[in-house]
Amino acid sequence: MSATQTQNHSRCCIVGGGPAGMMLGLLLARAGVPVSVLEKHGDFLRDFRGDTVHPSTLAILDEIGLRDRFDKLPQRRVDHLAGIVAGREQQIVDFRGLKPYDYLALVPQWDFLDMLADAGRRLSTFDLRMQHAATGLIEEGGRVVGVRVKSPQADYELRADLVVACDGRHSTLRDAAGLKAREYGAPMDVLWFRMPRSESDPQDTFGIVDRGHMMVMLNRDDYWQIAFLVPKGSDAALRARSIDALRETVVQLAPFLADRRGAIESWDKVSTLSVQVDRLERWHKPGLLLIGDAAHAMSPIGGVGINLAIQDAVAAANALAQPLRDGRAIDESVLAAIQRRREWPVKVVQRIQIAIQKRLISRVLETSGEAPRVPALLRFLFRFRAIRHRPARLFGYGLRQEHVHTPASRSLDAGICLHGASH
């Protein structure tokens, strides 16, 4: 696009190159719909983004012919999850024996998004614009008809028959549209950092719960990716203290890290995720649809954010591909139907997350005296794999699992290996 170009047109403009935006763009493009995906950054290299790819997403990758490419990405497969509560190990989640996928994959999100982008670039209908940030909506006659865009070359207007906002929990387009979200709150924020891993360390990915502290350790082969939970809003006070306080607490929870405590060099090496849980009352207005975190910010509990966003994208593509390809106007009733389909599973998962936040996380973070414990009945029940399968199915496969119903257009570029599967 030249620096003097100030306006162009797309059948569908997707704002945000995260999991929802990239998957929706790819599915629509492979169905023959010209799409433009706007991503404000120059690449996908941002650390400590969600990177758990669940069975529900593995199924989608299978259906569009990308599983082989995905399997070649650097990843660690996790087939069970345990917790260490006051020094006592407790198995909680078990994927083993589930079909067709008996694991979840830990994959750097930038590798996952690069894979989707590379697949999209093979299609003439896919237009990915990096370093192009949507700054506002264009509305005419009560309908969204495009977005204003800031790019390194020039600011311009991109007109579109439909705009889909996938620009995350701090969505610019959500604010521009004046759509209201219901806030559910969260008792914690999360400090993310890395520590080197030794071969003598535990092999599992697990959580640690002890007096006043909670920490999740993700095994990334040569390093631990650590999520350290802190009370909501306490980040500034913690950072005013010496980094030694964090180091000593981490070693207290995971003594095998004692010889590497210095790896947390300073607070500059620690990122903070401000946890929020919310959901839009209305995910759409004429000419505009919001999905993924832009429509419903999820708690990190269960690592479901990426996977719910991708389920949203698949449902949206199934509903939108045919009318967009045919050149028909997208009636708001179609957008409302997408919300109705996806809102129920989001509500259920959020209710479970909120219950865990209130009944477990709040109590642990607010209490530094009495050691936490798993009730005897739960310890007994978790001895059975069938019980441990239940959270694995809920978070791994989800509710109202989506499947791709948008077969690849026969008019796509020759040699494209993406294919569809009928369901």
KOLTI-720171 format. One record per residue (C-alpha): chain; x negated, y, z negated. Coordinates in steps of 0.001 Angstrom, whole numbers, plus 500000, padded with zeros to 6 digits. Layout:
residues N
+---+--------+--------+--------+
| c |      u |      v |      w |
+---+--------+--------+--------+
| A |      X |      Y |      Z |
...
+---+--------+--------+--------+
This chain:
residues 423
+---+--------+--------+--------+
| c |      u |      v |      w |
+---+--------+--------+--------+
| A | 500000 | 500000 | 500000 |
| A | 498527 | 503356 | 500995 |
| A | 498087 | 506249 | 498564 |
| A | 500639 | 508269 | 500509 |
| A | 503356 | 505629 | 500337 |
| A | 505999 | 506824 | 497877 |
| A | 508876 | 504411 | 498396 |
| A | 509483 | 500865 | 499538 |
| A | 512065 | 498154 | 499099 |
| A | 512294 | 494656 | 497687 |
| A | 515164 | 492228 | 497570 |
| A | 514284 | 491506 | 493940 |
| A | 511860 | 493482 | 491775 |
| A | 510519 | 491582 | 488748 |
| A | 508840 | 493736 | 486115 |
| A | 506244 | 491902 | 484020 |
| A | 503813 | 489170 | 485013 |
| A | 504183 | 486996 | 481933 |
| A | 505582 | 483452 | 481909 |
| A | 509187 | 484513 | 482643 |
| A | 508291 | 486955 | 485389 |
| A | 505775 | 484747 | 487155 |
| A | 508006 | 481676 | 487050 |
| A | 511072 | 483575 | 488277 |
| A | 509063 | 485208 | 491047 |
| A | 507649 | 481881 | 492169 |
| A | 511017 | 480088 | 492127 |
| A | 512774 | 482837 | 494081 |
| A | 509925 | 483174 | 496590 |
| A | 509802 | 479431 | 497264 |
| A | 513580 | 479576 | 497872 |
| A | 512998 | 482176 | 500600 |
| A | 513820 | 485341 | 498636 |
| A | 511394 | 488271 | 499117 |
| A | 510269 | 489299 | 495627 |
| A | 507900 | 491892 | 494196 |
| A | 506330 | 491174 | 490800 |
| A | 504866 | 494188 | 489000 |
| A | 502170 | 493544 | 486381 |
| A | 500705 | 496561 | 484611 |
| A | 497338 | 494952 | 483838 |
| A | 494588 | 494123 | 486312 |
| A | 494362 | 490497 | 485166 |
| A | 495935 | 488059 | 482721 |
| A | 492975 | 487958 | 480317 |
| A | 494499 | 488883 | 476979 |
| A | 493600 | 486796 | 473979 |
| A | 495906 | 485353 | 471319 |
| A | 498963 | 485142 | 473521 |
| A | 501262 | 482175 | 473149 |
| A | 499743 | 479176 | 474876 |
| A | 501758 | 476134 | 473832 |
| A | 503266 | 474488 | 476900 |
| A | 506083 | 472220 | 475781 |
| A | 507686 | 469205 | 477494 |
| A | 510517 | 471384 | 478838 |
| A | 507950 | 473401 | 480796 |
| A | 506034 | 470301 | 481887 |
| A | 509297 | 469079 | 483441 |
| A | 509668 | 472293 | 485432 |
| A | 506090 | 472045 | 486683 |
| A | 506817 | 468491 | 487798 |
| A | 509929 | 469584 | 489660 |
| A | 508091 | 472220 | 491692 |
| A | 505006 | 470132 | 492391 |
| A | 502531 | 471901 | 490122 |
| A | 501837 | 469224 | 487518 |
| A | 498661 | 467999 | 489210 |
| A | 497250 | 471532 | 489239 |
| A | 498339 | 472099 | 485663 |
| A | 496696 | 468877 | 484481 |
| A | 493366 | 470140 | 485841 |
| A | 493478 | 473258 | 483652 |
| A | 491401 | 473238 | 480453 |
| A | 493778 | 472032 | 477758 |
| A | 494209 | 469986 | 474628 |
| A | 497172 | 467662 | 474324 |
| A | 498860 | 467454 | 470927 |
| A | 501160 | 464528 | 470184 |
| A | 501882 | 465189 | 466497 |
| A | 501749 | 468022 | 463984 |
| A | 501031 | 467797 | 460287 |
| A | 501051 | 470118 | 457309 |
| A | 498752 | 470145 | 454300 |
| A | 500855 | 471338 | 451374 |
| A | 498877 | 472035 | 448189 |
| A | 496198 | 469624 | 449363 |
| A | 498594 | 466829 | 450342 |
| A | 498999 | 465909 | 454024 |
| A | 502510 | 465575 | 455393 |
| A | 503398 | 464472 | 458940 |
| A | 506201 | 466701 | 460243 |
| A | 506548 | 466654 | 464056 |
| A | 505899 | 463634 | 466277 |
| A | 506098 | 463555 | 470076 |
| A | 504787 | 459999 | 470343 |
| A | 507351 | 457731 | 471927 |
| A | 509412 | 460541 | 473457 |
| A | 510089 | 460335 | 477187 |
| A | 509073 | 461484 | 479704 |
| A | 506471 | 463658 | 477918 |
| A | 505039 | 462632 | 474578 |
| A | 502881 | 465688 | 473909 |
| A | 502624 | 469449 | 474169 |
| A | 499627 | 471114 | 475809 |
| A | 497521 | 473953 | 474414 |
| A | 496480 | 475917 | 477496 |
| A | 495064 | 479460 | 477653 |
| A | 497940 | 481579 | 478906 |
| A | 495733 | 483370 | 481421 |
| A | 494922 | 480030 | 483112 |
| A | 498605 | 479131 | 483225 |
| A | 499569 | 482495 | 484737 |
| A | 496688 | 482394 | 487226 |
| A | 497971 | 479004 | 488385 |
| A | 501469 | 480388 | 488981 |
| A | 500041 | 483460 | 490723 |
| A | 497890 | 481324 | 493025 |
| A | 500904 | 479209 | 493943 |
| A | 502930 | 482343 | 494646 |
| A | 500261 | 483896 | 496850 |
| A | 500621 | 480963 | 499226 |
| A | 504129 | 482175 | 500029 |
| A | 504809 | 485059 | 502393 |
| A | 507860 | 485998 | 500296 |
| A | 505798 | 486564 | 497125 |
| A | 504354 | 490032 | 496508 |
| A | 502335 | 490312 | 493276 |
| A | 501182 | 493848 | 492466 |
| A | 498577 | 494016 | 489714 |
| A | 497985 | 497321 | 487885 |
| A | 501478 | 498468 | 488874 |
| A | 503460 | 499537 | 485810 |
| A | 507198 | 500218 | 485914 |
| A | 507732 | 503446 | 484002 |
| A | 511472 | 503877 | 484364 |
| A | 514678 | 502921 | 486143 |
| A | 516278 | 504500 | 489195 |
| A | 520048 | 504607 | 488815 |
| A | 522625 | 505749 | 491351 |
| A | 526378 | 505578 | 491021 |
| A | 526197 | 503713 | 487712 |
| A | 523938 | 500991 | 489142 |
| A | 520212 | 500293 | 488799 |
| A | 518728 | 500477 | 492300 |
| A | 515003 | 500331 | 491587 |
| A | 512111 | 501352 | 489367 |
| A | 509550 | 504116 | 489171 |
| A | 506040 | 502728 | 489387 |
| A | 502618 | 503989 | 488351 |
| A | 499674 | 502458 | 490202 |
| A | 495972 | 503303 | 490685 |
| A | 496720 | 504550 | 494206 |
| A | 499826 | 506643 | 493605 |
| A | 503093 | 506858 | 491723 |
| A | 505997 | 505641 | 493828 |
| A | 509558 | 504362 | 493797 |
| A | 510370 | 500741 | 494495 |
| A | 513973 | 500241 | 495517 |
| A | 515477 | 496809 | 494922 |
| A | 518812 | 495040 | 495228 |
| A | 518162 | 493562 | 491777 |
| A | 515683 | 494462 | 489034 |
| A | 514741 | 491799 | 486473 |
| A | 512944 | 492999 | 483342 |
| A | 510452 | 490451 | 482012 |
| A | 508247 | 493038 | 480327 |
| A | 508149 | 491563 | 476846 |
| A | 509266 | 492428 | 473349 |
| A | 508214 | 496070 | 473786 |
| A | 510132 | 496330 | 477046 |
| A | 509977 | 499703 | 478778 |
| A | 513034 | 498855 | 480859 |
| A | 515060 | 497740 | 477842 |
| A | 514570 | 501205 | 476359 |
| A | 515196 | 502925 | 479700 |
| A | 518481 | 501042 | 480116 |
| A | 519650 | 501973 | 476612 |
| A | 520431 | 498352 | 475751 |
| A | 520696 | 497656 | 472035 |
| A | 519108 | 494745 | 470207 |
| A | 520164 | 493200 | 466949 |
| A | 517162 | 492979 | 464620 |
| A | 516858 | 489939 | 462366 |
| A | 513563 | 490825 | 460719 |
| A | 510630 | 488686 | 459662 |
| A | 508825 | 488407 | 456323 |
| A | 505397 | 487999 | 457908 |
| A | 502887 | 489199 | 460433 |
| A | 500134 | 487015 | 461868 |
| A | 496378 | 487584 | 461921 |
| A | 494760 | 485768 | 464859 |
| A | 491053 | 484938 | 465019 |
| A | 488650 | 482213 | 466086 |
| A | 486138 | 480107 | 464205 |
| A | 483630 | 477606 | 465633 |
| A | 484612 | 473961 | 465409 |
| A | 482334 | 471060 | 464482 |
| A | 482786 | 467457 | 465621 |
| A | 483025 | 466470 | 461971 |
| A | 486079 | 468692 | 461480 |
| A | 489610 | 467243 | 461486 |
| A | 490897 | 466377 | 464949 |
| A | 494491 | 467441 | 464465 |
| A | 496306 | 470712 | 464955 |
| A | 497875 | 471408 | 461575 |
| A | 499231 | 473949 | 459103 |
| A | 498023 | 474625 | 455573 |
| A | 500336 | 475852 | 452812 |
| A | 499057 | 476722 | 449332 |
| A | 499620 | 479262 | 446592 |
| A | 500537 | 482529 | 448296 |
| A | 499008 | 481557 | 451659 |
| A | 499914 | 479932 | 454973 |
| A | 497560 | 479227 | 457860 |
| A | 497880 | 477309 | 461140 |
| A | 494786 | 475823 | 462788 |
| A | 494945 | 475000 | 466502 |
| A | 492222 | 472616 | 467666 |
| A | 490778 | 474085 | 470901 |
| A | 487941 | 471523 | 471091 |
| A | 484949 | 473818 | 470580 |
| A | 486704 | 476357 | 468360 |
| A | 489644 | 476754 | 465997 |
| A | 492300 | 479263 | 466939 |
| A | 493666 | 480342 | 463590 |
| A | 496964 | 481995 | 462732 |
| A | 496815 | 483422 | 459199 |
| A | 500187 | 484594 | 457887 |
| A | 500374 | 487746 | 455783 |
| A | 503324 | 489627 | 454252 |
| A | 505115 | 491930 | 456670 |
| A | 503484 | 495344 | 456965 |
| A | 500409 | 494458 | 454881 |
| A | 497923 | 494661 | 457751 |
| A | 496670 | 498195 | 457041 |
| A | 496054 | 497474 | 453353 |
| A | 494198 | 494268 | 454181 |
| A | 491980 | 496014 | 456700 |
| A | 491075 | 498636 | 454117 |
| A | 489390 | 495861 | 452116 |
| A | 486172 | 494021 | 452893 |
| A | 486369 | 491264 | 455480 |
| A | 484905 | 489020 | 452764 |
| A | 488343 | 488736 | 451176 |
| A | 489751 | 487116 | 454321 |
| A | 486694 | 484893 | 454720 |
| A | 486971 | 483549 | 451172 |
| A | 490698 | 482856 | 451464 |
| A | 490198 | 480958 | 454734 |
| A | 487452 | 478831 | 453157 |
| A | 489635 | 478218 | 450117 |
| A | 492350 | 476828 | 452384 |
| A | 489978 | 474914 | 454705 |
| A | 486770 | 474119 | 452754 |
| A | 485149 | 472414 | 455761 |
| A | 484744 | 475911 | 457286 |
| A | 482495 | 477100 | 454431 |
| A | 479298 | 477000 | 456496 |
| A | 480931 | 479139 | 459215 |
| A | 482614 | 481835 | 457156 |
| A | 480358 | 484447 | 458735 |
| A | 481955 | 483763 | 462125 |
| A | 484685 | 486219 | 461120 |
| A | 482206 | 489023 | 461681 |
| A | 484481 | 491983 | 461041 |
| A | 488076 | 493150 | 461212 |
| A | 487404 | 494009 | 464857 |
| A | 487421 | 490256 | 465544 |
| A | 490895 | 489865 | 464023 |
| A | 494029 | 490604 | 466060 |
| A | 497416 | 491305 | 464512 |
| A | 500744 | 490087 | 465853 |
| A | 503613 | 492078 | 464406 |
| A | 506317 | 489436 | 464205 |
| A | 509830 | 490409 | 465184 |
| A | 512990 | 488468 | 465846 |
| A | 515711 | 490208 | 467812 |
| A | 518277 | 489627 | 470549 |
| A | 520024 | 491969 | 472924 |
| A | 523785 | 492099 | 472593 |
| A | 523954 | 492530 | 476355 |
| A | 521198 | 491306 | 478671 |
| A | 522349 | 493152 | 481770 |
| A | 523935 | 496139 | 483437 |
| A | 524792 | 496601 | 487122 |
| A | 521658 | 495883 | 489142 |
| A | 519549 | 494909 | 486086 |
| A | 518910 | 491664 | 484181 |
| A | 516624 | 491114 | 481177 |
| A | 515194 | 487700 | 480263 |
| A | 512472 | 486253 | 478054 |
| A | 511090 | 488367 | 475224 |
| A | 512647 | 491473 | 476793 |
| A | 516054 | 489975 | 475954 |
| A | 515167 | 488023 | 472800 |
| A | 511955 | 488288 | 470791 |
| A | 511215 | 484997 | 469064 |
| A | 509325 | 484185 | 465888 |
| A | 506079 | 482255 | 466518 |
| A | 507562 | 479321 | 464564 |
| A | 507533 | 476290 | 466855 |
| A | 505616 | 478083 | 469613 |
| A | 508820 | 478267 | 471672 |
| A | 508469 | 481764 | 473150 |
| A | 506827 | 480807 | 476458 |
| A | 509080 | 477833 | 476955 |
| A | 512360 | 479637 | 476282 |
| A | 511232 | 482425 | 478630 |
| A | 510584 | 479868 | 481372 |
| A | 513962 | 478238 | 480751 |
| A | 515531 | 481692 | 481200 |
| A | 513631 | 482106 | 484469 |
| A | 514822 | 478756 | 485826 |
| A | 518448 | 479486 | 484927 |
| A | 518195 | 482917 | 486541 |
| A | 516629 | 481514 | 489728 |
| A | 519307 | 478834 | 490000 |
| A | 522043 | 481469 | 489839 |
| A | 520387 | 484187 | 491930 |
| A | 518479 | 482469 | 494740 |
| A | 521388 | 481797 | 497087 |
| A | 523098 | 485222 | 496928 |
| A | 519752 | 487042 | 497122 |
| A | 518641 | 484965 | 500105 |
| A | 521980 | 485569 | 501831 |
| A | 521710 | 489314 | 501307 |
| A | 524809 | 489481 | 499140 |
| A | 525206 | 492089 | 496406 |
| A | 524669 | 490645 | 492939 |
| A | 527849 | 491133 | 490984 |
| A | 527395 | 491788 | 487279 |
| A | 529521 | 488716 | 486544 |
| A | 526616 | 486594 | 487854 |
| A | 524241 | 488293 | 485420 |
| A | 526721 | 487829 | 482579 |
| A | 526923 | 484116 | 483397 |
| A | 523139 | 483810 | 483088 |
| A | 523303 | 485399 | 479638 |
| A | 526116 | 483075 | 478558 |
| A | 524154 | 480030 | 479649 |
| A | 520924 | 481022 | 477901 |
| A | 522258 | 482834 | 474833 |
| A | 523451 | 479739 | 472978 |
| A | 520078 | 477894 | 472875 |
| A | 518323 | 481146 | 471947 |
| A | 520782 | 481754 | 469090 |
| A | 520343 | 478266 | 467691 |
| A | 516548 | 478386 | 467737 |
| A | 516500 | 481875 | 466221 |
| A | 518819 | 480747 | 463410 |
| A | 516473 | 477862 | 462631 |
| A | 513450 | 480168 | 462737 |
| A | 515146 | 482671 | 460436 |
| A | 516082 | 479906 | 457985 |
| A | 512467 | 478693 | 457892 |
| A | 511262 | 482270 | 457400 |
| A | 513617 | 482823 | 454469 |
| A | 513460 | 479450 | 452748 |
| A | 509797 | 478600 | 453254 |
| A | 507552 | 481405 | 454470 |
| A | 508984 | 484169 | 452277 |
| A | 508779 | 482002 | 449169 |
| A | 505187 | 480955 | 449838 |
| A | 503895 | 484445 | 450651 |
| A | 505657 | 485988 | 447667 |
| A | 504416 | 483387 | 445172 |
| A | 500794 | 482993 | 444101 |
| A | 501324 | 480977 | 440899 |
| A | 503140 | 477669 | 441245 |
| A | 501807 | 475297 | 443905 |
| A | 504276 | 474635 | 446743 |
| A | 505549 | 471123 | 447230 |
| A | 507559 | 469104 | 449703 |
| A | 510728 | 467734 | 448055 |
| A | 510578 | 463993 | 447425 |
| A | 513553 | 463316 | 449708 |
| A | 511873 | 465098 | 452630 |
| A | 508610 | 463259 | 451994 |
| A | 510545 | 460012 | 452178 |
| A | 512437 | 460965 | 455340 |
| A | 509308 | 462172 | 457140 |
| A | 507852 | 458689 | 456757 |
| A | 510096 | 457661 | 459663 |
| A | 509102 | 458584 | 463201 |
| A | 512759 | 458895 | 464224 |
| A | 513078 | 461792 | 461761 |
| A | 509839 | 463400 | 462976 |
| A | 511181 | 463102 | 466537 |
| A | 514021 | 465510 | 465761 |
| A | 511966 | 468719 | 465456 |
| A | 509854 | 467487 | 468390 |
| A | 512960 | 467229 | 470571 |
| A | 514413 | 470513 | 469356 |
| A | 511314 | 472627 | 469899 |
| A | 509670 | 470547 | 472640 |
| A | 512582 | 469861 | 474948 |
| A | 514970 | 472531 | 473709 |
| A | 518726 | 472797 | 473922 |
| A | 520502 | 472976 | 477269 |
| A | 517320 | 472059 | 479134 |
| A | 517128 | 473691 | 482551 |
| A | 516155 | 471995 | 485816 |
| A | 515208 | 473528 | 489153 |
| A | 518101 | 473588 | 491618 |
| A | 516429 | 475898 | 494136 |
| A | 514800 | 473687 | 496804 |
| A | 511935 | 475212 | 498746 |
| A | 513030 | 477047 | 501877 |
| A | 512156 | 475274 | 505121 |
| A | 511048 | 478609 | 506545 |
| A | 508140 | 478951 | 504111 |
| A | 504565 | 479131 | 505332 |
| A | 503213 | 475914 | 506798 |
| A | 501099 | 473887 | 504444 |
| A | 502794 | 474941 | 501227 |
| A | 502676 | 472020 | 498866 |
| A | 505324 | 473302 | 496448 |
| A | 508386 | 471137 | 496661 |
| A | 511713 | 470799 | 494976 |
| A | 513425 | 467922 | 493268 |
| A | 517138 | 467314 | 493232 |
| A | 518914 | 466871 | 489920 |
+---+--------+--------+--------+
